[in-house]
């Protein structure tokens, strides 16, 4: 029933949703919103309303897909990080990723930085992850 709609979602809507995701700083709110967007689209394809008492797992099983929007964003961001850190010499992108900026930071709690996502996902410090990306085979 929803094969054509699912195909359209995966081929047309998915690239628009993930366009430029490598440069996003994902906070918990954005991760939640990406998950909600994916589930909302799947519910719409299957014509299941939010008030129907169907769990997200049931929707995913019925559609025959996996919840992978956030995983795709994570993989693309990690690939971009590895690509950028392997660049030879010094470039502006590398300096921005390392967080090297002149001057004092603002008052208050520090905001989530782009590299904080990398640290959370890999479980490594910035220096360790940069060392790991130098050797592409690992």
C-alpha positions in Angstrom: 0.0 0.0 0.0 2.6 2.6 1.0 5.5 1.3 -1.0 5.4 4.1 -3.5 5.0 6.7 -0.7 7.9 5.1 1.2 10.0 5.1 -1.9 9.3 8.8 -2.4 10.1 9.5 1.2 13.4 7.8 1.0 14.4 9.2 -2.4 13.1 12.7 -2.3 12.4 13.8 1.3 15.4 12.1 3.0 18.1 14.0 1.1 16.4 17.3 1.8 16.3 16.4 5.5 19.9 15.4 5.6 21.3 18.2 3.4 24.1 20.0 5.1 23.9 17.9 8.3 27.6 17.6 8.5 27.8 21.2 9.7 25.0 21.0 12.3 25.7 21.1 16.0 23.2 18.6 17.2 21.8 19.4 20.7 19.4 17.0 22.4 16.5 19.1 21.1 17.5 18.8 17.5 18.0 15.0 17.9 14.5 14.7 19.3 13.1 16.7 16.5 14.9 14.6 13.8 13.5 11.5 15.4 10.0 13.0 15.5 10.2 14.1 11.9 11.1 10.6 10.8 8.3 9.0 12.8 5.8 11.7 11.6 6.6 11.0 8.0 6.3 7.2 8.5 3.0 7.6 10.2 1.7 9.8 7.4 2.8 7.2 4.8 1.0 4.4 6.7 -2.0 6.7 7.4 -1.8 6.1 11.1 -2.8 9.1 13.2 -1.0 10.1 16.3 -4.1 9.5 18.4 -4.2 5.9 17.3 -2.6 3.9 20.0 0.3 2.5 17.9 3.8 2.6 19.2 6.8 3.8 17.2 8.2 0.3 17.1 4.9 -1.0 15.6 5.1 1.8 12.9 8.7 1.0 12.0 7.9 -2.8 11.8 4.8 -2.1 9.7 6.8 0.1 7.3 9.6 -2.5 7.1 12.4 0.1 7.6 14.8 1.0 10.4 15.0 4.3 12.2 18.1 5.6 10.7 17.8 9.3 10.1 19.9 10.2 13.2 22.3 7.4 12.5 22.8 8.7 8.9 23.4 12.2 10.2 25.9 10.9 12.7 27.8 8.8 10.1 28.0 11.7 7.7 29.2 14.0 10.4 31.9 11.6 11.5 33.0 11.0 7.9 33.3 14.8 7.4 35.3 15.1 10.6 37.7 12.4 9.4 38.0 14.0 6.0 38.7 17.4 7.4 41.2 16.3 10.0 43.2 14.3 7.4 43.8 17.5 5.3 47.5 18.4 5.1 48.7 21.7 6.6 46.6 24.2 8.6 43.3 25.3 7.3 40.4 27.3 8.7 38.1 24.2 9.0 40.6 22.4 11.2 41.1 25.4 13.5 37.3 25.8 13.9 36.9 22.1 14.7 39.6 22.2 17.4 37.9 25.2 18.8 40.8 27.6 18.6 39.4 31.0 18.7 41.0 34.2 20.0 39.5 36.1 22.9 37.4 35.3 25.9 34.3 33.3 25.8 30.9 34.5 26.9 29.6 34.3 30.4 27.3 31.4 31.5 27.2 27.8 30.6 29.1 26.9 27.4 26.9 25.9 24.5 27.3 22.6 22.8 30.1 22.8 20.3 30.4 20.9 17.0 33.2 18.8 18.4 31.2 17.9 21.5 29.0 15.7 19.2 32.1 13.9 18.0 33.4 13.4 21.5 30.0 11.9 22.6 29.6 9.6 19.7 33.2 8.3 19.7 33.9 8.3 23.4 37.3 9.8 22.7 38.9 13.1 23.4 39.6 15.6 20.6 43.3 14.7 20.5 42.6 10.9 20.5 40.1 11.2 17.8 42.4 13.3 15.6 45.1 10.8 16.1 42.7 8.0 15.1 41.6 9.8 11.9 45.2 10.2 10.7 45.4 6.5 10.0 42.4 5.8 7.8 42.6 2.0 8.0 41.7 2.0 11.7 
